[in-house]
Amino acid sequence: MSNGKGGLGDGVIAVTLAVNGHVRRLAVEPRTTLLDALREELALTGTKKGCDRGECGACTVYVGGRRVLSCMTLAAMQDGREVTTIEGLERDGVLNSLQAAFVEHDGFQCGFCTSGQIMSGVAVIEEAAAGWPSAATADVAKPFSLSDLSDGEIRERMSGNLCRCACYPNIVDAIADAAKRR
Amino acid sequence: MHTFALTKADDPEKAIAAHASDEKLAFIAGGTDLLGLMKDRAALPTRLLDINGLPDMARIEPLEDGGLHIGALARMSDIAAHMEVRRRFPVIAESLLFAASGQLRNMASIGGNLLQRTRCAYFRDDDAPPCNKRSPGSGCSALHGLNRNHAIFGWSNDCVATHPSDVAVAFAALDATVVVRGVGGVRPIPFADFYRLPGSTPERDNVLSRGDLIVAVEVPARVEGRASHYLKVRDRQSYEFALVSVAVAVAVAGRHIRSARLAMGGVAPKPWRLADAEIALRGVSLDEVDALRSAIARSFVAARPLEHNAFKVELAERAVLRALQVAGGRQ
């Protein structure tokens, strides 16, 4: 067993994360969630803290390319991993196609859940393209492809992202549109 | 959250020894239940041991004999997406996909899934009302409180909570094995023996002891595997725990049931096998709905609903019938 890299005083752990393509070194307490590290240590406040219990999806980011809830994992457990937040989705000032689709389809009102919705939505399209079924899939024993990503599939796959303004129909439209353009 | 120490395990033997010698140490893998419990002060470990780096524990391997080996660190989403899992045991893939959300399924390990604690609101409440599971001897707030979501089988006066896992219900129906490594070596625990009924010690959910680490779940080849289905009934259509759920796997000759495996979630402190119904269903045609109904009803004679959950009996019986018809259609 190796201790967290020491030398930082009692209980503080040195963590290196590759955040949005940049190597970031920070010192955190063991109890610091990835969400708090991103917001409080790295000032990446695009990722939101809603429930802090894994129920609302507002804190969705990618670790190692997969969508996860940053409130339900410890920063120190992600040492050495690649993390992508909403700030890392655009490329050289050009919005990701789902970001653009959210603007086009009016997929938000207050905006608090929006970064989580978009992070999740981009991942939903990639998961469907990778052939992952969902609870809305009639027969999981059959292969799944992106063309099977119906509105019902999108609603099921996005159920971990709550929107208190209830923009759901427009969010589904935006994701369906971005999936078609992929 | 309270303060605690965090270290990473790289050797299973040392990890097991550390767990055996420190009752305030908890293993952490996905963390999706443990961190929630810690935030609600329902678990207060002083030391977390991150087991994600332990070797060869995330493998999902279809076995040559038709069975399945699932390493304890395999993530729910990877198991559910695995084509051979989906072909051999649709009930496993479906039970995983009907649980949690896409984000949580990417995080949660299968070992941790089996060990998640009840969603009883009294247990989770950080104001800590009486709860024998959380604080042994303090009483059960749900017994005469709000118990709409609670058990109709297997409960005691000390605890009426249900077990929340979906995939555990599928594993129970298939008589899977939990492979546990402890201080004395590796031992297989049949699923039927893994969870405990509450009795007078509801603080213990299962038969694991200090120093026990789940290393894998093994699913044996089952003739009923392909014709299987998981049906989950909830207050919301998605992202919710079960009111009742059922895992069904059947083998039929023509339209007649040769063998049926049935287990339920949301009705008991552990995945609940419907043994009497399984026997009564043998030889019954999938087209004889009345005969199916009366065979299923055999397992509900012993149901003991609480003040607010009598509806679960009929809901469960109907869910079993529908799941049986869907599974039967998958021959």
Interface residues (C-beta under 8 A of the other chain):
Chain A: M1 S2 N3 G4 G11 I13 E29 P30 R31 T33 D52 R53 G54 G57 T60 R66 R67 V68 L69 M72 T73 L74 A76 M77 S120 A123 V124 E127 A130 G131 W132 P133 S134 A135 T137 D139 V140 A141 P143 R155 E156 R157 M158 S159 G160 N161
Chain B: M1 H2 T3 F4 A5 L6 T7 K8 A9 D10 D11 K14 A15 A18 I28 G30 G31 T32 L35 G36 K39 L48 L49 D50 N52 S77 A80 A81 M83 R86 R87 P90 A93 E94 L97 F98 A100 S101 G102 Q103 L104 N106 M107 R226 Q237 S238 Y239 R330
